[in-house]
Amino acid sequence: MMGGDTILGRLATEWSAVTADDVPGDAAAVVGQCLLDWLGCAVAGSAEPLARIMVGALAVGDGGGPSTIVGTTLVASARTAALVNGAAGHALDFDDTHTALSGHPTVPVLPAVLALAEELDSSMLALRTAFAVGVEVECRLGALLAPGHYRAGWHATGTLGTIGAAAACAHLLGLDPERTTHALALAATQAAGLKASFGTMAKPLHAGKAAADGLLAARLAAGGFTGNPAIIEAAQGLGDAAGGGTVPAIERLDRFEGRWLIRDTLFKYHAACYLTHASINAALGVRPDLEVGHIEAVEVHVARDSLQVCNIERPTTGLEGKFSLRATTAMALLGDDTTDMASYSDQRMGDRDLVELRERVTVVPDADRVGTRSRVVVITDDGRRLEAEDDTGRPAADLDLQQQRLAAKFAALASPVLGADAATAVREAALAAEASASVRSLTALLSA
């Protein structure tokens, strides 16, 4: 089966021929915002221990190459750059997310297509278009396999992100629908990443591996390497084996006709797992009306699925703290700056005031609650009940305001590493979409 007869064939046929002119204005604006946000996360993440370990293990001795290791003075092969930059961009768990994917859409796709575009000396417009294609493909697959794939324990950023990276790289290479289909199939058979790794360095590795393996899949397909075009819906294919028994029907793709899912990308303004953000916001909502010393108990009402993602009860490291509803809610009530990645330190997780308040927090799963909605109830020692609710699942209606917030976030992340002037130049290059601009004009600015 080929072409429209399979899920991957249909996606390849629909998206391999997309041009920059096909991308509507609002989607194009979000593409630039995704690029800016990921660059900030990757530049700041390049200083994290896991990124330094990967540079030492992989980039040093790589033999050099055409592609930049973000935040360093090193260059490497495109595949190594995709691997290291992908992990660095997810090291802080501060990058964007998407409810259709149940994961992070940009971080597996952009490092792959950026490294390849730098090698090919592609234009920024070609990079942006290919990136958009990759996000559309991975998000559609995420929606097809939901909720079984994620509930079964698979990290969609690593699994379906591999297919998104392959779609983007295949588009940049100009592959026809048949070879694009094989690129997606080769990516699907490499899909990996387990949610049991959350709170460890292995989670960012999922993103890096997805980027590198997606790039590999596209390169192999360009040379004539083949895979199974029906690998999503086939018996013992990805849907069957890793979808919680879900075998998706190709007809379910029809509901996305005419839509650009990248427009619904959600951005992080707290440096923790996105499923903690609604609880943080709700806690901040009640904080002005209470004195921390009078808190008797705290209830955090969340979706049942959140317990499988961010319910580390007693985190001992800053990385674990990012996946703890109890710790992040307590931090918000105590007035910690949860937007600052430095707030999530090993030392902070052991501080007496945080530990004591964290122990008063109870996480309550609600069967009818969606993952992006949370209600926080604070009970004081004089019997008062203060409560607030928040929903972080709504895409921004005001894209200009969103861009302003992301520009401020980018400056805070990138300026300490690159310097203020270079960070400003990166921001301008990321948000511009001139067809004549080379990707290399951007990557030249990304060395620390």
N, C-alpha and C positions, 0 to 999 in steps of 0.2 A: 504494500500500500504506500502511496506517495501523495503529494499534493494535498488536496482538501480531504482526503480519505482518513487522515489521522489528525490527532490534536496538534502534534508538532508540525506536521505538514501544512495544516491550515494556518497556524501562526507564522510559519516561515513564508508562506505565500502572501499573507496579508501585510507583513511588516518588513520584508526584505526590500520592497520597492518604495518604502516611505522616503520622501525628500524633506528638506528643511521647509519648503513651502507648505507642506501638509500639516505642520505643527501649528496649532492655533496660538494666538497671542498669550493667553493666560497660561497654557501649558509651557510655552517657551520661557515665560517669566519664571515659572517654578523650576524649570531645568537649570537656569542660571543660579537660582537660590540653592538648589541641591549641590551644585558644583562649589559654590562659595562655602556652604556649611561643611561639606566633607573636607575641603582643603584646610579649613580651620582645625577640624578634629584631627586630621592627619598630621599637620605641622606640630600641633601640641602633643599628639600621641607619639611622635617620633622620639620624644625624650623619655618615654616610659620604659621601664626595665624590659618588658617583653619585646619591644621594638629593638632595643639595643642588643638583646640576645639574638634576635633573628638577623640583624645586620652582621653580627660577628660570625654566626653560623652559616650564612648564605651569601650576603653581598660581598664581604671581604673574601677575595679569592675567586669571585665569580668570573674574573677575566675582563671586567669592564663591559661596556655595552652602550646602547643609545639612550637608555631610559633612566630618569632621575629617581633616586631614593629620596623621597620628600623629607626635608628637614636636615639633610646631611650634604656633604660635598661629594658623595659617591654616585656613580652611575653603574648600571648592571644590565643584564639581559632584560628584555621586556617581561619575561615570565617571572624572574626573580623580583623585579621592581613591583609587579602586580601583587605578588605574594607578600612582600614586606610592607608595601604601602597599604594594602588591604587590611592587614593586621593592625598597623599603626592607626589607621582611620577608625578602627573599632575599639582601640585599646581603652579609651575613656568611657565607652558606651554613651557617647554624647551625640551620636549621629542620628539622622532622621529615621522615621519609621512609617509603616503603612499597614492599615488594618486589613486590606485585601491580601497582602503577602503574609501577614502575621510575622513580620520581621522587618529588617532594615533594607530598604530598596537600593540606596545609592552605594553603600560600601562594598558589595561584591561586584558591582558593574563598573563603576567609574575608575577604580585603579587599573582594571584590565584594559579598558579602552583608552585610558590616558597613556599608559605605557606603550601600547601599540601605536597610538596616534603620534607620540613623540618619535618613535622609530620610523614611521612612515612620513614624518613631517606633514601631517594632515592639518587642515584648517580647524579653527575653533568651531566653526559652524558644522563641519563634518563630525567633530567630536560630540557636540551637543546633540545632533540628530541621532547618532548611533547610540549614545547614552539613553536618550528617550526611548528608543526602540527596545533596548534591553530591559528597562524598567517596565514597559508595557507588557512584555512577554512574561517576565517573572511574576508580576502582580496578577495577571490572568491565570497563570498556573496555580498561584497561591489560592485564589478564589475557587478554582476548580477542585482542589484537594482539601479545602477547608471543610470542617474543622478537624477531620481525622488525622491528617498528616502531623499537625502541630501537637494535637493531644496524645498522639502515639509516642511522642518524645523527640521528634525531629526538629532541628533548628532550621527554619525555612531560609534564613539568611545564607546558611551554608549550602543547603540542598538546592532549593529553587534559584538561589542567587547564582549558582554555577551556570544554570541554563540562561539566566538573564545576561550574564557576562559573555556567554557564547554568542547570544543573539546580537549583542552590541558589537562584538569583535567581527562577527560574520558580516554585519552591515558595513562596518568600516573597511573591510577587505573587499566589499562589493560582490559577495557570493550570491549566486542565483538561488531561487527557492529550494531546488533539490539539494544543493550542497549546504545551504543553511539548515535544512531539515536534519541532515546528518550531523551537523555541528551541534544542534540542540540535543540530538539523541546521544551523541558521545558525551555531552555534558551531563545528561541525565544519569548515565551509567556510572559517573564519577561522584554523584551527589552524596554528600556526607555532612554530618554535624549533629551532635546529640545535646539535648537540653540539660542533661546531667552535668554538662561542662560549665553551665552558667555560674558566674562568680569566680572563675579561674581564667588563666591565660589562654586556655584552649578555646574559649568562646571567640575572641578576636582572631585566633588562628582559622576558625571556620570561614571568616570573611576573606582572609588572605588566600586560603586554599580555593575558595570559590572563584575568586578573580583569576588566579593562576591557571586553574583547571579549565575554566571557561575559555580563556585565551588559547590554551593548548587544544581544546576541542575544535575551535574555529580554524586554527592553523592546520590541524590534521585533515579536517573536512576540505579545506582549500586544496590540499594535495590529493584528494580522492579517497581518503579514509572514510569508511562507512560505519553506520550504526543501525539500530532498529528504529525506524520511523514511528512505530506504534508502541514505543517503550513506556509511554505514560499509561495507556489504557490496556495494554496486553496482560495476559495472565502472567503473574510473577514480574510484572513491570513495576514502575515507580508507584502508581496508584495502588496497586494490589499489595506490594511488599512494604511500602512505607507510608501508606495512606490510611492506616487503620481499617483496611478492608474496603476502602473507597475505590471504586472503578469509575472514573468520571466519564460522562457522556459528552461527545463533541458538540452536541446541540447547546450545551450550557454556555458556550462561548458567545452565542447570539446576544445575550443580555448586555454585552459590552460594546455592541455595535455603535460606532460613532463617538465613543467615549475615550478620553485620555485620562487614564487612572493616575498618571503622575501628578495631575492637578490636585489630587487628594492626599499628597504627601504631608505627613505631620512632622514638625520639627521640635527638637528638645530644647527646653530652656532650664531644665534641672539636669545635673550631670549624673543621672542614675537611670535605671531601667524605666522605660516609658510607662510601664504598668504601675509604677509608684507615683507618677506625676499627679494624677487626680487626687490621690490621698494627700500629697504634699500641699497642693493648692487648697484643698478643703481645710487642712490643718491651719494653713496661713489665714484662712477666712475666719476662724474662730479665735485665733491668737490675740487680737487686740482686746478681746472682752474677758481675758482671764489672766490670772497670775500663776506662773508655772508651779510655784511652791504649793498651790492649793489643788493641784490635779490629783484626783483619787484614782481615776481609771479612764482609759481611752478605748473606744471601739472603732475599728476600721472595717467598714462594710465594703466588700469587693466581690468581683465575679469569682465563681468557684475555680475557674481555670487559672486565675492568678496565683493560686497556691502552688501550682506546679512550676511557676516561673520566678517569683520574687518573694518567697516566704522563708528566707533564711532567718531563723528565729533569733540566733545569738551570733551575729557576725563578729569575727575577730580581726578581719582585715578590711581595709577601705574598699577593696574590690567586692568582697562579700556584702559590705554595707549597701552598695548600689542595688543589690538584689534582696533587700530586707524591707518589707513594708513597715515593720515595727521600728526599725532604726531610722528610716527616712522620715516617717511621721513624727517620731520623737525629735529628730533634728529640726524639723520645721517648727514644732511647738516651742523649742528652746531658742529659736531665732538664728540658727545656723544658716549661712548663705548656701543654700542647696544648689545655686547656679554655678558655684565656684568648685571646680574639680578638686582643688586643694582641700576642701572641706571633708572629703571622703578619704581620710588617712587611717592607717593602722592605729595610730595613737588615739585618734578621736573615737574610734569604735570601742576603746577600752576606758574612756573617761567616765568617772563615777556618775556625773550628772546625766550623761546620755544612757548609761547602762541602767540606772535606777528608773528613769522615765520609760525607757524601752520595755522594762519588765512589767509596766502597768498597761501596756498596749496589748489588746486582744484583736486578732484578725478574725472577722466573721464572714464566712462565705455565703453569698446570696445566690440562689439558683437562677433567679430571673434577672440578674444584673450583668451587663456587658462589661468587657474588660477595661474599657476606658472610662468607666464611671465609678465613683467612690463616694461614700458618705462617712464622715468622721464625727463621732460623738464623744465629747469630753464631759466627764462627770467630776464635779468638784467636791471638796470635802464638806461643803455646806449644802450639798444636795442639788446644786444647779446642773442642768443638762444644756450644754452648748453644742450645736451641730451645724454642719455645712456640707454641701454636696458639690461635686465638680465633675465635668465630662470633658476629657481631653481628646475626644474622638472626632471633633468637628474641624474640618479643614478651614483655613483662614479665609474669610470673605474679603478682607482688605489686603491685597498682595503688596501694596506699597508699604503699609505698616509692617507686614511680615518681613519685608526686605530690610527695613530699618532695624528691626530687632536682630535679624541675622547678621547684619553688618556690624552691629555692636558686639555681638557674640564672637564673630570672626576676629575682630580687633583684639578682644581680650585673650583669645586663644593663640593667635598668630604673632602678634607684635612682640611678645617676650622672646620668641625664637628667631624671627626674621628681622626684627626692627620695624619701627613705625612706618618708615617710608616704603620699605619693600612690601609690607603688609597692605598698605594702601594701593600699591601698584598691582598686587595680586588680586585684590578685591575688584579693581576696575577691569582687569583682564577677564576675570571669571564672569562678571556680569555683562560684559560686552559681547556682541554676537556678530561682529563684522566678518564677512566671508573671507576677507584677505588676511586676517590675523592668523599666524601660525601657532600651533600648540606649543612649539618650542619657545615662543616669546613668553608664555606663561610658565613653563617648567624651568626656564632659566632663572626665575625669581624665587624658586622654592628651596634653594640651598641655604642652610643655616649659615 
